[in-house]
Amino acid sequence: MPDSRKTYPVRLILGMQWGDEGKGKIVDLLGEGTQIVARYQGGHNAGHTVRFDDETFILHLIPTGILRSGTLCLIGNGVVIDPDALLGEMQVLEKRNVRVEGRVKISRYAHFILPYHVILEKCLEERGESGRIGTTGRGIGPAYADKIYRLGIRVEDVLDEDRLKHKVDRAVLEHNHLLSSAYGAEEVAAAEVLDSLLRFRDRFRDSIVDVSGYLHRACREGKSILIEGAQGTLLDVDFGTYPFVTSSHTIIGGASSGLGLPIRKIDKVIGVAKAYTTRVGNGPFPTELTDDMGDFLRKAGSEFGATTGRPRRCGWFDAVVVSFAIKINDVDYIALTKLDVLDDLDEIKICTGYTVGDEVIGDWTETCAYWEDVKPVYETMPGWKQSLAGISSFEELPEAARNYIGRLEELCGVPMGIISVGSGREETIMRGDL
Ligand code: IMP
């Protein structure tokens, strides 16, 4: 069940499906009074939406904690940063009167996304045809690939202009060679890359820190820390639906390596799952609905990407997927979001397993060999056919909604500690002692 910040100073919030579970709202909610919010992976492919006081904010790179005054935001070494995107996001927030100055600190070991990464990704996607991933087109994969190739440019490099110039020249030379000879694509000018990195340096010079050291000190001092995941478990580069995944470690281990924080410092793990399932981009999605019901969920849930505006694929809640995500992340409780989207339905289905030919499979890991062929096994539950608007306690929920939640808890094996029945901060049911 939800817990006291005093007892559990370091909490991790991550996605249980294919991203877009509503993590932004949950981080914002639990972030009240939290001293530090830290991002550990991904980049501006993420789109975390937060609504309050009739305003909507969509954050891509900056941790959601920026919307709570007094919270310090850390961007860890596991994040990839497009310098212009970060500058742009800061400007948008400032224009909307969110104080950002001095509140964002960036790991010296984080890597940059640069224009050649975006062009390279476009080339790869265009040539991929049927194997196309359907990425967000932000250059995420090539930036992480450069990190592994040891060709990446890190945030700390901007602090030494000569070294930076040398590194940019080398990286641009390598990429231009690849872009022009392999793909016949446009080349990138080293001077433009350098300019954008120097603009970043001028703005963020004083914000470049050792994030790991920061967090260790904060832990010693007993400060409250919220770690914010982006994307979701099924998009993890190893444990997701590879190759239809993002290029970072979205799971609990990524939080440790992406921040330089020992995993044993994490006190509580909160998984965020939608009351149904969505996915953007290509790849396996066993409970996808390509009929009118899928259209209904897309419309009722406004299921269009916060970053790219793409329509999301929609389907029923998949307890096999969520149980796997709970297991691999050692989740303590689930924050169940968008329950209200199901308000008008006569019946609601839950996937409890799959069949492949005559075989029944109940474990996600076993399905990997058959992703294309699995057929979901559904259990059907009656809908509640009434609006959940204004409901603020579990007991007030209609019986059918309580039964639906109860069944999800049975199937997934952990409590649904937070239930979201609308996009606003107040449209939330907190169960237990917060
Ligand atoms: P990339 O992260 O842009 O490389 O995209 C790889 C896959 O992850 C694609 O299927 C994207 O649609 C998906 N993806 C990336 N970021 C998000 C997100 O924030 N929410 C949902 N899906 C995402």
Residues whose N, C-alpha, C, O or C-beta is under 5 A from the ligand:
A	BS01	IMP	W18 G19 D20 N45 A46 G47 I133 G134 T135 T136 G137 R138 I140 G141 Q231 L235 V245 T246 S247 V280 G281 N282
